[in-house]
Amino acid sequence: MAANSLRLRAGERPAVSMAETVARAGKFVEAGAALHAIDGQLLARSSAEHFDVIVVGGGQAGLSVGYHLKRLGLRFVILDANDRIGDAWRRRWDSLRLFTPARYCGLDGMRFPAAAGYFPTKDEMADFLQAYAREFDLPVRSGVRVDAVRREGDRYIVEAGQWRLEAPHVVIAAASYQQPKLPAFAADLDPSICQIHSNDYKSPRQLKPGSVLLVGAGNSGAEIAMDAVRTHKVLLSGRHPGEIPFKTNTAFAIHVAGPIIFRIVFHRLLTVDTPPGRKAKPNFVLHGGPLIRVKTRDLDAAGVTRVARVIGICDGQPLLEDGRMLAVENIVWCTGFRHGIDWVKLPVFDESGRPRQYRGVVDGEPGLYLVGLSFLHSPSSTMIHGVGRDARRVVDTIGERVRAKGAV
Ligand SMILES: Cc1cc2nc3c(=O)[nH]c(=O)nc-3n(C[C@H](O)[C@H](O)[C@H](O)COP(=O)(O)OP(=O)(O)OC[C@H]3O[C@@H](n4cnc5c(N)ncnc54)[C@H](O)[C@@H]3O)c2cc1C
């Protein structure tokens, strides 16, 4: 058909109006837009950005890795899912104060800006992390959630939405406290009971009037018990994980007992390389270690009732190990977290689901590392004062491997 036969003569109206044309083409327009979007993604994914090292997670672990990477002069980026550096801390419950004094809240190269015995609030800790990233000009990209890490030959491919990044070295610094863990039977609770995980707990205002059962008697359970008991009748269920034998806020604790516990016991004595450390590791990994600030005598004095472990649900109510059923209005699950790194699409996990690694260097992978995992090397691996040592060691390994390839 000749092209000009389609042209309208002056005064002639089209047989199909523009609006109708768009309406008729509707699903083709949508399909076109979808194709365009897929095309855009393919374009973003096919044009990958290249780095020497990609760090996933920009909390204290990722920032510590960044601090040490800076001195190697490698090209690296830190990707973090949160909108702002420090948000992992900001999201925690309103009244949270750190159980470690300021003396143990600094990171390599920067002390926490407060008197040694001051216990920072969660927001002060978050702001400190932001200041740390600024001070050392760390290349953090916020609001970027990584959804896959895989390997092609000797390069790792990191996918985050429509973005694709590549590097021969990837450090996972998002390996603890990522995915709230709940017992399967939580789903059988009577729907009239208000249930939340400690990860979502902010203050007693979220709870219904009446009683609250905290399931899990570790540090989070004990701290939330002291918060909720101001307004509610509180029952704390679970196995007692032990406690450090002194108050944390006395001069003796800050200058004598604290250094012994944090610097010696948690950092040097209990490690994967010592018999006492290997013995203590399951308790730390499964139960989070001993109570630090709130002790059983504090709970008793505040009027918190301690009850046996919850082993299931009966007629919609929590059932205790001693056979009792509890009628409560609220449950806060203080049952811990999974590491939440199932987006690492590599055969690196053991039967228990933990990545196989030694001091952060993942077995069988030429360029994959972890920092911040609970008991990566010692209890201090997941604490502020201990993470720098693991970060430095991982970065040293990266430096050695890069030099061995002759790239630096
Ligand atoms: C309630 C509570 C109180 C604590 N109090 C203390 C204390 O007083 N003293 C102490 O030393 N330690 C304390 N800890 C332990 C530890 O210091 C903190 O949990 C700390 O936040 C751990 O830092 P991190 O960098 O390893 O992980 P996080 O702070 O959890 O940071 C991980 C980051 O990774 C990002 N991320 C996760 N998945 C992805 C993904 N797929 N893609 C991109 N980014 C991702 C997250 O957005 C997050 O910013 C506490 C822990 C808890 C839970």
The ligand as a Tripos MOL2 file, in Angstrom:
@<TRIPOS>MOLECULE
LIG
   53    58     1     0     0
SMALL
NO_CHARGES

@<TRIPOS>ATOM
      1 C1         18.9250   -5.4100   70.8060 C.3       1 LIG1
      2 C2         20.3980   -5.4550   70.5930 C.ar      1 LIG1
      3 C3         21.2460   -4.7270   71.4150 C.ar      1 LIG1
      4 C4         22.6190   -4.7860   71.2320 C.ar      1 LIG1
      5 N1         23.4380   -4.0610   72.0790 N.ar      1 LIG1
      6 C5         24.7780   -4.1310   71.9280 C.ar      1 LIG1
      7 C6         25.6570   -3.3960   72.7990 C.ar      1 LIG1
      8 O1         25.2300   -2.7320   73.7260 O.2       1 LIG1
      9 N2         26.9960   -3.4890   72.5780 N.ar      1 LIG1
     10 C7         27.5270   -4.2440   71.5730 C.ar      1 LIG1
     11 O2         28.7600   -4.2760   71.4220 O.2       1 LIG1
     12 N3         26.7200   -4.9510   70.7430 N.ar      1 LIG1
     13 C8         25.3680   -4.9220   70.8870 C.ar      1 LIG1
     14 N4         24.5590   -5.6360   70.0350 N.ar      1 LIG1
     15 C9         25.1720   -6.5280   69.0230 C.3       1 LIG1
     16 C10        25.6660   -5.8130   67.7470 C.3       1 LIG1
     17 O3         26.6150   -4.8250   68.0990 O.3       1 LIG1
     18 C11        24.5560   -5.1730   66.9380 C.3       1 LIG1
     19 O4         23.5930   -6.1210   66.5750 O.3       1 LIG1
     20 C12        25.0440   -4.5050   65.6500 C.3       1 LIG1
     21 O5         23.9720   -3.8480   65.0440 O.3       1 LIG1
     22 C13        25.6460   -5.5270   64.6580 C.3       1 LIG1
     23 O6         26.2260   -4.8130   63.5980 O.3       1 LIG1
     24 P1         26.4110   -5.4540   62.1580 P.3       1 LIG1
     25 O7         27.0500   -4.4330   61.2960 O.co2     1 LIG1
     26 O8         27.0480   -6.7830   62.2650 O.co2     1 LIG1
     27 O9         24.9150   -5.7400   61.6840 O.3       1 LIG1
     28 P2         23.7130   -4.7110   61.5120 P.3       1 LIG1
     29 O10        23.8300   -3.5740   62.4300 O.co2     1 LIG1
     30 O11        22.4830   -5.5530   61.5460 O.co2     1 LIG1
     31 O12        23.9530   -4.1590   60.0470 O.3       1 LIG1
     32 C14        23.7950   -4.9810   58.9270 C.3       1 LIG1
     33 C15        23.4270   -4.0940   57.7710 C.3       1 LIG1
     34 O13        23.2960   -4.9260   56.6340 O.3       1 LIG1
     35 C16        22.2470   -4.4520   55.8390 C.3       1 LIG1
     36 N5         21.7370   -5.5730   55.0380 N.ar      1 LIG1
     37 C17        21.1680   -6.7170   55.4480 C.ar      1 LIG1
     38 N6         20.8270   -7.5050   54.4040 N.ar      1 LIG1
     39 C18        21.1880   -6.7930   53.2950 C.ar      1 LIG1
     40 C19        21.1000   -7.0400   51.9020 C.ar      1 LIG1
     41 N7         20.5810   -8.1730   51.4230 N.pl3     1 LIG1
     42 N8         21.5510   -6.0890   51.0420 N.ar      1 LIG1
     43 C20        22.0960   -4.9300   51.5030 C.ar      1 LIG1
     44 N9         22.2090   -4.6480   52.8130 N.ar      1 LIG1
     45 C21        21.7650   -5.5700   53.6880 C.ar      1 LIG1
     46 C22        21.2240   -3.9130   56.8090 C.3       1 LIG1
     47 O14        20.4710   -2.9210   56.1730 O.3       1 LIG1
     48 C23        22.0980   -3.3810   57.9380 C.3       1 LIG1
     49 O15        22.3060   -1.9860   57.8440 O.3       1 LIG1
     50 C24        23.1680   -5.5860   70.1920 C.ar      1 LIG1
     51 C25        22.3080   -6.3200   69.3730 C.ar      1 LIG1
     52 C26        20.9370   -6.2540   69.5640 C.ar      1 LIG1
     53 C27        20.0410   -7.0830   68.6650 C.3       1 LIG1
@<TRIPOS>BOND
     1     1     2 1
     2     2     3 ar
     3     2    52 ar
     4     3     4 ar
     5     4     5 ar
     6     4    50 ar
     7     5     6 ar
     8     6     7 ar
     9     6    13 1
    10     7     8 2
    11     7     9 ar
    12     9    10 ar
    13    10    11 2
    14    10    12 ar
    15    12    13 ar
    16    13    14 ar
    17    14    15 1
    18    14    50 ar
    19    15    16 1
    20    16    17 1
    21    16    18 1
    22    18    19 1
    23    18    20 1
    24    20    21 1
    25    20    22 1
    26    22    23 1
    27    23    24 1
    28    24    25 2
    29    24    26 1
    30    24    27 1
    31    27    28 1
    32    28    29 2
    33    28    30 1
    34    28    31 1
    35    31    32 1
    36    32    33 1
    37    33    34 1
    38    33    48 1
    39    34    35 1
    40    35    36 1
    41    35    46 1
    42    36    37 ar
    43    36    45 ar
    44    37    38 ar
    45    38    39 ar
    46    39    40 ar
    47    39    45 ar
    48    40    41 1
    49    40    42 ar
    50    42    43 ar
    51    43    44 ar
    52    44    45 ar
    53    46    47 1
    54    46    48 1
    55    48    49 1
    56    50    51 ar
    57    51    52 ar
    58    52    53 1
@<TRIPOS>SUBSTRUCTURE
     1 LIG1         1 GROUP 0 **** ****
